[in-house]
Amino acid sequence: MRGVVERLANTFSETHSPAEVEAAVVQAHASFTDRPVRELVPVLVERKARTVLGKSSG
């Protein structure tokens, strides 16, 4: 998840603090806790966090 946080922090550096980005990733990751297939979780987490951050920056 560290890579996801770093990529999103770079992408949203002008509109969100690193703490806000990390919180979005943690929240997105938690939403996949009970899912049976774990291999795609990082991709799904990044996508979900990116959507949340994108909505709140505009």
Secondary structure, DSSP 8 states (H G I E B T S, - for coil): -HHHHHHHHHHTTTTS-HHHHHHHHHHHHHTTTT-S--TTHHHHHHHHHHHHHHHHT-
